[in-house]
Structures are given as structure tokens and as C-alpha cells.
């Protein structure tokens, strides 16, 4: 697998861990002393909302700082337009993201009414912005060393 594909795959693993609120899986993607910075790009420019330092703090934030999913609920972090750069044992990727809130409708006790078909529930976008990841390859494995999250809409962190 090429380095570019490995980097893209780590972003995919990141989004899946975020959707599951799995801080342990997420922390394995980062270097032990990695840093995450969360920003909001507002009318007055870039505002730093918070910083997470080290894989344990990053894991704890993913596990406890994000709201749990409601019954029949889920989130889907999606990324697109990946711009990957690799230079030896250093790499970066910038990607746009949209996070969707997905909530299913509970099946009625008597079953679905006649004529019901297709997906039952709602899907709505709740976040958008940019991820910028910086990676380092150590002992043949890529790990995230720095991660910038920039939100397009106000975000409480």
C-alpha cells in the first residue's frame, strides 16, 4: 500500500472511531505526545476553541466529551477532497468534513403501516469544516502528530 493510501486509511479509521466514540481506538492513531487544536473560523477570523495534548487526553475527550448517541441514533463523519503530501517520513493530509446526525424511527409495536417503505428516520448535517493532519512515520508506522480541526459554524468545545 502506498504512503498516500496509508494516510487516507488512517483518516478513515479516525472517522469510524469518532462515530463509535471509541477513544481507545482513536488514541492508537496518534503519537503519545500528539496535539489536537480545535478552531472556529468566524467573522472575526480564526478562534482557538481548545487544545488536547497527548493520546490519553485525546482518547478521554473522544470517549467523554462528545454526547452519547440517542437510542436508534448514530453519527457519520465523512471526509472528502483529500489533499495528501508525503515527504520521506513526514506527511500531511487536508480534507473537508461533514458530520451527519442519524436517528432511526422505532418500528411500531404492530409493525410498519401498510405502504411504508424505505429508510425510516432522519439524517441531518450538524458539523462541517476542515481537518488538517500532520503525520510522522516511526518504525514503519504512520501516526498523527498534530491535528487541526476547523469548524465552519460556531462550536462549543
C-alpha angles and dihedrals in degrees: 000000000000121000089246091056092046090053092049090048091054089055088052091050089049093054093048092049089049091051091051093043085234105160093174093057090043094051091056088065093059134071112251092254098037122144130219119196120192118203140177118213100213138163091280095050132260116350121193107224098181149325131230117200125199133006094272092056091044090051093048092050092052093047100042111014097060117075114255117249116263121238108293087009133125141157129230118204107198127189130194144165094046115198107194127187125183125188112172108293094350124079142163139194130195117195138167118236141198122187118207127203109218121193123175125212114243114245109250116249091247093047131256115322117257111277094027113137141157131024115346116209140036137290121193134168112245105170138024137172143096135307119205114188126186116200137194125198112222123174089353096305128107116226131177111252099173132015127187119194115192117189123207094207130041111288130189111220 
